[in-house]
Amino acid sequence: MRKSEHAVIIAGGGPVGLMLAGELALAGVDVAIVERRPNQDINGSRAGGLHARTIEILDQRGIADRFIAEGQKVQTTGFAGVTFDISAFPTRHPYTLGLWQKHIERIMAAWVEELSVPTYRGLAVTDLTQDVSGVTVTLGDGQSLHAQYLVGCDGGRSLVRKAAGIDFPGAEPTTSNIIATAELAELPPEWGIRRDAIGIHSLGRVDYEIRDGKIVYADTGPVGILVTEQNPDATTEPTLDDLRAAMVAAFGTDYGVHSPSSIARFTDAARQAATYRKDRVMLAGDAAHTHPPDGGQGLQTGMQDAVNLGWKLAQVVKGISPQSLLDTYHAERHPVGARVLRNTLAASTLRRDDERTRALRDTVAELLAMDEPRTHFAAMMTGLDIHYDLGEGHALLGRRMPDLDLQTANGPLRLFTLLHDANPVLLNLGRPGAIDIAPWANRVKLIDAEYAGPWTLPALGSVPAPSAVLIRPDGYVAWTDTQPTLADALTTWFGPPTSA
Ligand SMILES: Cc1cc2nc3c(=O)[nH]c(=O)nc-3n(C[C@H](O)[C@H](O)[C@H](O)COP(=O)(O)OP(=O)(O)OC[C@H]3O[C@@H](n4cnc5c(N)ncnc54)[C@H](O)[C@@H]3O)c2cc1C
């Protein structure tokens, strides 16, 4: 049964729409997803796993174990062909979790279903109009839905972005790739990645295991194929013949490729929405930014957009915070997306195999062999170094809160468990009972605890121990006791005080 009105409608139930739906549902917001696909199946492989910060945000909601149980821990974070070992990083998840996007989406969709979010499947958003009170969303079946807010999580070709009139400037494509899953009649001499004058190509069984840190491909089953095409201007849906031709150009043979279950094309174009919000319409994920897949950052960046936006939108819908809180979504996430575009453009340029680019790649590799640049890049590629500009202050301000092992009156507690319900937390590590936040007690959880361990941030190293920290629902620090008044920070982030 379809309702005609929701507080928030999300266009698109890919990984980003699902994450946002979960965040809004946890906050008690009436949210629904409109999804064009009839089910959660996806065409092709797409993302191959989760980086450390994305695993942390899932851990903050108590669902990381669901993904870890199905994935494989591996050290594959890297930049421009250089792989980093992040096992010494100060995080509970110092690895990449190898897990195909179809599994990530299946697990996310099950979580969203547990949270009772209605998903209107097999239905596309075809248009929208907005006024001061809300957004009317036209659907493919000619009906419409109304909402206070609409979030476009509808991918790189976002209808929502276009209908809202949001520009999508960026870099035009210079290369095109075909990605496919298919059967091969003949086995190649070896699986893996190779590079030549056309670009980068890879062949590997879809099913694999990690043994002693190495990928060991299954003996049977479908093969994941990635080939750079000679024609960078190819834009149509690729056919089996296109795949065969690209394989012959790249490998000298098509290995008898047949029975494809998916064939798709992607380019190295990089574009970012000029604004992530236009009045009551917001964009997240690929709808807001698309870029080459180098470094595997698209899904991560999108899911983290959703976690940044979710609690803010929930507070605005519930009347706790003014609409201006939504401006911080663009202010914080647009620079993060811009940096991802920049590093993927650089990495995709370094994929080329001419003499000059080879020299540049070798030079970058030499730099990345040094401790400081390597740590800096590894923290960037994992998303562990994200820093929202919340002004001057303690090194923690605007950075991710580490998952500390706390001692409380009720026993030991992992900090991330305090964030499971997506509410803000004020952590008092000073004298128990020294902090009073009665006017915000209905919104902010106050925890007295002890912590005697180190305060170490990825790439930054040791930072001074604060005696109180205000943590936003997305796990970023909004205030420490070295800042001006706590009341101002509470009001800025979690709305004005209420009388008891
Ligand atoms: C070859 C390749 C490899 C990649 N590898 C990685 C990787 O290793 N790591 C990584 O992090 N990222 C990777 N990515 C990127 C990643 O796949 C995307 O960033 C991610 O899927 C974005 O999620 P999303 O939810 O924003 O968009 P999408 O996954 O595109 O989901 C959008 C959803 O909206 C629906 N939709 C579209 N239009 C409408 C409409 N009008 N109405 C209703 N529903 C609609 C679609 O059906 C879809 O379900 C890769 C991408 C490619 C192409």
The ligand as a Gaussian input file, in Angstrom:
#p B3LYP/6-31G(d) Opt

LIG

0 1
 C       33.627000      -0.400000     -12.777000
 C       33.323000       0.268000     -11.478000
 C       34.061000      -0.103000     -10.370000
 C       33.817000       0.526000      -9.167000
 N       34.557000       0.182000      -8.072000
 C       34.357000       0.798000      -6.912000
 C       35.083000       0.418000      -5.754000
 O       35.895000      -0.487000      -5.771000
 N       34.832000       1.098000      -4.598000
 C       33.912000       2.091000      -4.532000
 O       33.729000       2.685000      -3.449000
 N       33.173000       2.446000      -5.606000
 C       33.376000       1.820000      -6.781000
 N       32.626000       2.154000      -7.860000
 C       31.613000       3.219000      -7.732000
 C       30.326000       2.713000      -7.077000
 O       29.817000       1.627000      -7.807000
 C       29.332000       3.860000      -7.017000
 O       29.980000       4.988000      -6.483000
 C       28.125000       3.540000      -6.183000
 O       27.330000       2.537000      -6.767000
 C       27.270000       4.788000      -5.999000
 O       26.136000       4.470000      -5.272000
 P       24.813000       5.345000      -5.446000
 O       23.824000       4.722000      -4.520000
 O       25.153000       6.781000      -5.326000
 O       24.399000       5.157000      -6.962000
 P       23.994000       3.837000      -7.747000
 O       24.706000       2.651000      -7.214000
 O       24.129000       4.160000      -9.185000
 O       22.477000       3.652000      -7.365000
 C       21.488000       4.529000      -7.883000
 C       20.149000       3.861000      -7.723000
 O       19.140000       4.741000      -8.178000
 C       18.241000       4.043000      -9.022000
 N       17.675000       5.042000      -9.923000
 C       18.287000       5.703000     -10.925000
 N       17.466000       6.594000     -11.485000
 C       16.296000       6.498000     -10.821000
 C       15.047000       7.185000     -10.930000
 N       14.852000       8.151000     -11.827000
 N       14.047000       6.840000     -10.075000
 C       14.235000       5.861000      -9.142000
 N       15.405000       5.182000      -9.008000
 C       16.413000       5.513000      -9.828000
 C       19.087000       2.990000      -9.696000
 O       18.306000       1.898000     -10.142000
 C       20.033000       2.593000      -8.560000
 O       19.511000       1.581000      -7.753000
 C       32.824000       1.536000      -9.073000
 C       32.059000       1.876000     -10.190000
 C       32.310000       1.245000     -11.383000
 C       31.507000       1.616000     -12.592000

